[in-house]
Amino acid sequence: MDIEAKYRACADGLAAFARRIGMTDAVLGLSGGIDSSLAACMCVDAFGADHVHGYMLPGPYSSEHSLVDAQELALNLGIRAERISIDKPFEAFVDALGPHCIMSRGLAAENTQARCRMVVLMALSNAHGWMMVNTGNKSEAMMGYSTLYGDTAGAFAPIGGLYKTDVFAMSRWLNEKAQAEGRIAPIPEHVLVKPPSAELAPDQRDEDTLGSYAELDRLLVDYAEHGMDREGLVAAGYDAAEVERVTSRVDAYAFKRALEPPFVPIRY
């Protein structure tokens, strides 16, 4: 499948899912990152701009440029982007849990921020009858780089079948297509070039944990999509230690993927 075919499969799958369950409006978090930017574009295709409700949900480590990027994306797409801070909800959890566990740093603190965002989006979904759209990609899902009951939440994951390198390629293609048709490129250039970050800790960079997306995705596709075993991957030239690291994580986090929203399977 080429990039355009993959895009159409994802956007059309989102629209079909919404029709099946009788939903006319979508709500999603706008982080200022590339995943939520591409997912928002698909939501506009599937629901129409007037029926897409974006929310910026800054926390203690959110950067100002991410809020600027999210707002610019919303303006380009013609959707509203409201802002609701999760600082106070997160601080309440820190106060309540502080006597029982370390909440100033580490995994519990990071995941609690993601779960605060989920609570906000699900409250809006319940209050208004909007479908919550998940913005996760397949690379991170395969590696367990996500928060259960946090950024794994949602009714449908339009980019859930896409590896991160395709998320980047598809975003660039979408911008080029818009410009060729005389329209404004929807995804801000800064979103395309800045290092991806969950912004759940100081100076966090996703590739510091996952490794290079380009290299990771090649290995993941051969392992998960083409069925190569560990021995075959090493024989094909992959570093043995990297093969062990990646395949072990993929296997260990199968339980997380079982709890993630549906998505359109993409052929690789």
BAZANU-794703 format. One record per residue (C-alpha): residue number from 0; residue in one letter; chain; x, z, y. Coordinates in steps of 0.2 Angstrom, whole numbers, plus 2048, in hexadecimal, padded with zeros to 3 digits. Layout:
N
+------+------+-------+-----+-----+-----+
! resi ! resn ! chain !  px !  pz !  py !
+------+------+-------+-----+-----+-----+
!  NUM !    a !     A !   X !   Z !   Y !
...
+------+------+-------+-----+-----+-----+
//
This chain:
268
+------+------+-------+-----+-----+-----+
! resi ! resn ! chain !  px !  pz !  py !
+------+------+-------+-----+-----+-----+
!    0 !    m !     A ! 800 ! 800 ! 800 !
!    1 !    d !     A ! 807 ! 7FC ! 811 !
!    2 !    i !     A ! 805 ! 808 ! 820 !
!    3 !    e !     A ! 7F5 ! 800 ! 827 !
!    4 !    a !     A ! 7ED ! 801 ! 815 !
!    5 !    k !     A ! 7F2 ! 813 ! 814 !
!    6 !    y !     A ! 7EB ! 817 ! 825 !
!    7 !    r !     A ! 7DA ! 80F ! 821 !
!    8 !    a !     A ! 7D9 ! 818 ! 810 !
!    9 !    c !     A ! 7DB ! 829 ! 819 !
!   10 !    a !     A ! 7D0 ! 826 ! 828 !
!   11 !    d !     A ! 7C2 ! 81E ! 81D !
!   12 !    g !     A ! 7C4 ! 82B ! 810 !
!   13 !    l !     A ! 7C1 ! 838 ! 81E !
!   14 !    a !     A ! 7B2 ! 82F ! 825 !
!   15 !    a !     A ! 7AA ! 82D ! 813 !
!   16 !    f !     A ! 7AD ! 840 ! 80F !
!   17 !    a !     A ! 7A4 ! 845 ! 81F !
!   18 !    r !     A ! 796 ! 83A ! 81C !
!   19 !    r !     A ! 794 ! 840 ! 80A !
!   20 !    i !     A ! 792 ! 852 ! 810 !
!   21 !    g !     A ! 788 ! 84E ! 820 !
!   22 !    m !     A ! 795 ! 853 ! 82D !
!   23 !    t !     A ! 795 ! 849 ! 83E !
!   24 !    d !     A ! 7A3 ! 853 ! 847 !
!   25 !    a !     A ! 7B4 ! 859 ! 843 !
!   26 !    v !     A ! 7BF ! 868 ! 849 !
!   27 !    l !     A ! 7D2 ! 869 ! 847 !
!   28 !    g !     A ! 7E1 ! 872 ! 84E !
!   29 !    l !     A ! 7EC ! 868 ! 85A !
!   30 !    s !     A ! 7FD ! 86F ! 858 !
!   31 !    g !     A ! 806 ! 861 ! 862 !
!   32 !    g !     A ! 80F ! 85C ! 852 !
!   33 !    i !     A ! 80E ! 84B ! 849 !
!   34 !    d !     A ! 803 ! 851 ! 83B !
!   35 !    s !     A ! 7F4 ! 857 ! 845 !
!   36 !    s !     A ! 7F7 ! 848 ! 851 !
!   37 !    l !     A ! 7F5 ! 83B ! 843 !
!   38 !    a !     A ! 7E6 ! 845 ! 83C !
!   39 !    a !     A ! 7DE ! 845 ! 84D !
!   40 !    c !     A ! 7DF ! 832 ! 84E !
!   41 !    m !     A ! 7D7 ! 831 ! 83D !
!   42 !    c !     A ! 7C9 ! 83D ! 843 !
!   43 !    v !     A ! 7C5 ! 832 ! 852 !
!   44 !    d !     A ! 7C4 ! 823 ! 846 !
!   45 !    a !     A ! 7B9 ! 82C ! 83A !
!   46 !    f !     A ! 7AE ! 836 ! 846 !
!   47 !    g !     A ! 7B0 ! 82E ! 857 !
!   48 !    a !     A ! 7B9 ! 837 ! 866 !
!   49 !    d !     A ! 7A9 ! 840 ! 86C !
!   50 !    h !     A ! 7A7 ! 848 ! 85B !
!   51 !    v !     A ! 7B9 ! 84F ! 859 !
!   52 !    h !     A ! 7BD ! 860 ! 85F !
!   53 !    g !     A ! 7CF ! 864 ! 861 !
!   54 !    y !     A ! 7D6 ! 876 ! 864 !
!   55 !    m !     A ! 7E7 ! 87B ! 869 !
!   56 !    l !     A ! 7EB ! 88C ! 862 !
!   57 !    p !     A ! 7FB ! 892 ! 869 !
!   58 !    g !     A ! 804 ! 8A2 ! 862 !
!   59 !    p !     A ! 813 ! 8AC ! 866 !
!   60 !    y !     A ! 81F ! 89E ! 861 !
!   61 !    s !     A ! 816 ! 88F ! 868 !
!   62 !    s !     A ! 820 ! 884 ! 874 !
!   63 !    e !     A ! 819 ! 87E ! 884 !
!   64 !    h !     A ! 81E ! 86C ! 87F !
!   65 !    s !     A ! 813 ! 86D ! 870 !
!   66 !    l !     A ! 804 ! 872 ! 87B !
!   67 !    v !     A ! 808 ! 863 ! 887 !
!   68 !    d !     A ! 809 ! 857 ! 878 !
!   69 !    a !     A ! 7F9 ! 85D ! 871 !
!   70 !    q !     A ! 7F0 ! 85B ! 882 !
!   71 !    e !     A ! 7F8 ! 84A ! 884 !
!   72 !    l !     A ! 7F2 ! 844 ! 873 !
!   73 !    a !     A ! 7E0 ! 84A ! 877 !
!   74 !    l !     A ! 7E0 ! 841 ! 887 !
!   75 !    n !     A ! 7E6 ! 831 ! 87F !
!   76 !    l !     A ! 7D9 ! 832 ! 871 !
!   77 !    g !     A ! 7CB ! 837 ! 87D !
!   78 !    i !     A ! 7C7 ! 848 ! 875 !
!   79 !    r !     A ! 7C6 ! 859 ! 87C !
!   80 !    a !     A ! 7D3 ! 865 ! 878 !
!   81 !    e !     A ! 7CF ! 878 ! 87B !
!   82 !    r !     A ! 7DC ! 886 ! 87B !
!   83 !    i !     A ! 7D9 ! 896 ! 871 !
!   84 !    s !     A ! 7E8 ! 8A2 ! 870 !
!   85 !    i !     A ! 7EB ! 8AB ! 85F !
!   86 !    d !     A ! 7F7 ! 8B7 ! 867 !
!   87 !    k !     A ! 7EA ! 8C6 ! 868 !
!   88 !    p !     A ! 7E3 ! 8C3 ! 856 !
!   89 !    f !     A ! 7F5 ! 8C2 ! 850 !
!   90 !    e !     A ! 7FA ! 8D2 ! 859 !
!   91 !    a !     A ! 7EB ! 8DB ! 852 !
!   92 !    f !     A ! 7F1 ! 8D7 ! 840 !
!   93 !    v !     A ! 803 ! 8DD ! 845 !
!   94 !    d !     A ! 7FB ! 8ED ! 84B !
!   95 !    a !     A ! 7F0 ! 8F0 ! 83C !
!   96 !    l !     A ! 7FD ! 8EA ! 82F !
!   97 !    g !     A ! 80D ! 8F1 ! 837 !
!   98 !    p !     A ! 80C ! 902 ! 82E !
!   99 !    h !     A ! 80B ! 8F9 ! 81E !
!  100 !    c !     A ! 817 ! 8EA ! 81F !
!  101 !    i !     A ! 823 ! 8E2 ! 82A !
!  102 !    m !     A ! 81A ! 8D6 ! 836 !
!  103 !    s !     A ! 827 ! 8D4 ! 844 !
!  104 !    r !     A ! 82F ! 8C5 ! 83A !
!  105 !    g !     A ! 82F ! 8BD ! 829 !
!  106 !    l !     A ! 822 ! 8B4 ! 81E !
!  107 !    a !     A ! 813 ! 8C0 ! 820 !
!  108 !    a !     A ! 815 ! 8BE ! 833 !
!  109 !    e !     A ! 816 ! 8AB ! 832 !
!  110 !    n !     A ! 807 ! 8A9 ! 826 !
!  111 !    t !     A ! 7FC ! 8B5 ! 830 !
!  112 !    q !     A ! 7FE ! 8AA ! 83F !
!  113 !    a !     A ! 7F8 ! 89B ! 835 !
!  114 !    r !     A ! 7EA ! 8A5 ! 82E !
!  115 !    c !     A ! 7E5 ! 8AA ! 840 !
!  116 !    r !     A ! 7E3 ! 898 ! 844 !
!  117 !    m !     A ! 7D9 ! 895 ! 835 !
!  118 !    v !     A ! 7CD ! 8A3 ! 83A !
!  119 !    v !     A ! 7CA ! 89B ! 84B !
!  120 !    l !     A ! 7C7 ! 88A ! 844 !
!  121 !    m !     A ! 7BC ! 88F ! 837 !
!  122 !    a !     A ! 7B2 ! 89A ! 843 !
!  123 !    l !     A ! 7AF ! 88B ! 84E !
!  124 !    s !     A ! 7AB ! 881 ! 83F !
!  125 !    n !     A ! 79D ! 88D ! 83A !
!  126 !    a !     A ! 797 ! 890 ! 84B !
!  127 !    h !     A ! 795 ! 87D ! 84F !
!  128 !    g !     A ! 792 ! 875 ! 83F !
!  129 !    w !     A ! 7A3 ! 86B ! 840 !
!  130 !    m !     A ! 7AD ! 866 ! 831 !
!  131 !    m !     A ! 7BE ! 86E ! 832 !
!  132 !    v !     A ! 7CC ! 861 ! 82F !
!  133 !    n !     A ! 7DC ! 866 ! 826 !
!  134 !    t !     A ! 7EC ! 85E ! 82E !
!  135 !    g !     A ! 7F9 ! 861 ! 820 !
!  136 !    n !     A ! 804 ! 853 ! 818 !
!  137 !    k !     A ! 809 ! 851 ! 806 !
!  138 !    s !     A ! 81C ! 854 ! 808 !
!  139 !    e !     A ! 818 ! 866 ! 80E !
!  140 !    a !     A ! 80A ! 869 ! 801 !
!  141 !    m !     A ! 816 ! 864 ! 7F3 !
!  142 !    m !     A ! 823 ! 870 ! 7F9 !
!  143 !    g !     A ! 817 ! 87E ! 7FC !
!  144 !    y !     A ! 81B ! 87E ! 80E !
!  145 !    s !     A ! 80A ! 883 ! 814 !
!  146 !    t !     A ! 800 ! 893 ! 815 !
!  147 !    l !     A ! 7F2 ! 897 ! 809 !
!  148 !    y !     A ! 7E1 ! 89A ! 813 !
!  149 !    g !     A ! 7EA ! 895 ! 822 !
!  150 !    d !     A ! 7F0 ! 883 ! 825 !
!  151 !    t !     A ! 7EA ! 87E ! 813 !
!  152 !    a !     A ! 7D8 ! 881 ! 819 !
!  153 !    g !     A ! 7CC ! 874 ! 81D !
!  154 !    a !     A ! 7BE ! 869 ! 816 !
!  155 !    f !     A ! 7C9 ! 859 ! 814 !
!  156 !    a !     A ! 7DB ! 854 ! 817 !
!  157 !    p !     A ! 7DC ! 843 ! 81E !
!  158 !    i !     A ! 7EF ! 842 ! 81D !
!  159 !    g !     A ! 7F0 ! 84D ! 80D !
!  160 !    g !     A ! 7F5 ! 83E ! 803 !
!  161 !    l !     A ! 803 ! 839 ! 80E !
!  162 !    y !     A ! 816 ! 83E ! 80D !
!  163 !    k !     A ! 81E ! 842 ! 81E !
!  164 !    t !     A ! 828 ! 833 ! 820 !
!  165 !    d !     A ! 817 ! 829 ! 81F !
!  166 !    v !     A ! 810 ! 834 ! 82C !
!  167 !    f !     A ! 81E ! 82F ! 838 !
!  168 !    a !     A ! 81D ! 81D ! 833 !
!  169 !    m !     A ! 80A ! 81D ! 835 !
!  170 !    s !     A ! 80A ! 825 ! 845 !
!  171 !    r !     A ! 816 ! 818 ! 84C !
!  172 !    w !     A ! 80C ! 80A ! 845 !
!  173 !    l !     A ! 7FC ! 811 ! 84D !
!  174 !    n !     A ! 805 ! 812 ! 85E !
!  175 !    e !     A ! 80C ! 800 ! 85C !
!  176 !    k !     A ! 7FA ! 7FA ! 857 !
!  177 !    a !     A ! 7F2 ! 802 ! 866 !
!  178 !    q !     A ! 7FF ! 7FB ! 872 !
!  179 !    a !     A ! 7FE ! 7E9 ! 86A !
!  180 !    e !     A ! 7EB ! 7EA ! 86D !
!  181 !    g !     A ! 7ED ! 7EF ! 87F !
!  182 !    r !     A ! 7E8 ! 802 ! 87D !
!  183 !    i !     A ! 7F2 ! 811 ! 880 !
!  184 !    a !     A ! 7FD ! 818 ! 872 !
!  185 !    p !     A ! 7F4 ! 827 ! 86C !
!  186 !    i !     A ! 802 ! 832 ! 865 !
!  187 !    p !     A ! 80E ! 838 ! 873 !
!  188 !    e !     A ! 820 ! 831 ! 871 !
!  189 !    h !     A ! 827 ! 843 ! 871 !
!  190 !    v !     A ! 81C ! 847 ! 861 !
!  191 !    l !     A ! 825 ! 839 ! 858 !
!  192 !    v !     A ! 837 ! 83E ! 85C !
!  193 !    k !     A ! 837 ! 852 ! 85D !
!  194 !    p !     A ! 83C ! 85B ! 84D !
!  195 !    p !     A ! 82D ! 861 ! 844 !
!  196 !    s !     A ! 82A ! 874 ! 845 !
!  197 !    a !     A ! 81C ! 87F ! 83F !
!  198 !    e !     A ! 821 ! 88A ! 84E !
!  199 !    l !     A ! 81D ! 89A ! 844 !
!  200 !    a !     A ! 82E ! 8A2 ! 848 !
!  201 !    p !     A ! 83C ! 8A0 ! 856 !
!  202 !    d !     A ! 845 ! 88F ! 855 !
!  203 !    q !     A ! 83C ! 88A ! 845 !
!  204 !    r !     A ! 83F ! 879 ! 83E !
!  205 !    d !     A ! 836 ! 872 ! 82F !
!  206 !    e !     A ! 845 ! 868 ! 828 !
!  207 !    d !     A ! 850 ! 878 ! 829 !
!  208 !    t !     A ! 845 ! 87E ! 81A !
!  209 !    l !     A ! 840 ! 86E ! 812 !
!  210 !    g !     A ! 84F ! 863 ! 815 !
!  211 !    s !     A ! 84F ! 851 ! 81C !
!  212 !    y !     A ! 83D ! 84A ! 81A !
!  213 !    a !     A ! 845 ! 839 ! 816 !
!  214 !    e !     A ! 84F ! 840 ! 808 !
!  215 !    l !     A ! 842 ! 84C ! 802 !
!  216 !    d !     A ! 834 ! 83F ! 801 !
!  217 !    r !     A ! 83E ! 833 ! 7F7 !
!  218 !    l !     A ! 841 ! 841 ! 7EA !
!  219 !    l !     A ! 82F ! 847 ! 7EA !
!  220 !    v !     A ! 828 ! 835 ! 7E8 !
!  221 !    d !     A ! 833 ! 832 ! 7D9 !
!  222 !    y !     A ! 82F ! 843 ! 7D1 !
!  223 !    a !     A ! 81C ! 845 ! 7D5 !
!  224 !    e !     A ! 817 ! 833 ! 7D7 !
!  225 !    h !     A ! 822 ! 829 ! 7CB !
!  226 !    g !     A ! 824 ! 837 ! 7BE !
!  227 !    m !     A ! 837 ! 838 ! 7BD !
!  228 !    d !     A ! 83D ! 848 ! 7B5 !
!  229 !    r !     A ! 84B ! 853 ! 7BB !
!  230 !    e !     A ! 858 ! 84A ! 7B0 !
!  231 !    g !     A ! 852 ! 839 ! 7B5 !
!  232 !    l !     A ! 853 ! 83E ! 7C8 !
!  233 !    v !     A ! 865 ! 844 ! 7C6 !
!  234 !    a !     A ! 869 ! 834 ! 7BC !
!  235 !    a !     A ! 861 ! 82A ! 7CA !
!  236 !    g !     A ! 86E ! 831 ! 7D6 !
!  237 !    y !     A ! 865 ! 840 ! 7DE !
!  238 !    d !     A ! 870 ! 850 ! 7E0 !
!  239 !    a !     A ! 86D ! 85C ! 7D1 !
!  240 !    a !     A ! 86B ! 86B ! 7DC !
!  241 !    e !     A ! 85E ! 863 ! 7E8 !
!  242 !    v !     A ! 854 ! 85D ! 7D9 !
!  243 !    e !     A ! 853 ! 86E ! 7D2 !
!  244 !    r !     A ! 84E ! 875 ! 7E3 !
!  245 !    v !     A ! 841 ! 869 ! 7E6 !
!  246 !    t !     A ! 839 ! 867 ! 7D5 !
!  247 !    s !     A ! 839 ! 87A ! 7D3 !
!  248 !    r !     A ! 82F ! 87C ! 7E3 !
!  249 !    v !     A ! 823 ! 86E ! 7DF !
!  250 !    d !     A ! 820 ! 876 ! 7CE !
!  251 !    a !     A ! 81F ! 888 ! 7D5 !
!  252 !    y !     A ! 812 ! 883 ! 7E3 !
!  253 !    a !     A ! 806 ! 87A ! 7D8 !
!  254 !    f !     A ! 7FA ! 889 ! 7DA !
!  255 !    k !     A ! 7F9 ! 886 ! 7ED !
!  256 !    r !     A ! 7F5 ! 873 ! 7EB !
!  257 !    a !     A ! 7E7 ! 878 ! 7E0 !
!  258 !    l !     A ! 7DF ! 881 ! 7EF !
!  259 !    e !     A ! 7E1 ! 874 ! 7FC !
!  260 !    p !     A ! 7D3 ! 868 ! 802 !
!  261 !    p !     A ! 7D0 ! 857 ! 7FB !
!  262 !    f !     A ! 7D9 ! 847 ! 801 !
!  263 !    v !     A ! 7DA ! 835 ! 7FE !
!  264 !    p !     A ! 7E7 ! 832 ! 7F0 !
!  265 !    i !     A ! 7F4 ! 825 ! 7F7 !
!  266 !    r !     A ! 7FE ! 81A ! 7EB !
!  267 !    y !     A ! 811 ! 81B ! 7EC !
+------+------+-------+-----+-----+-----+
//
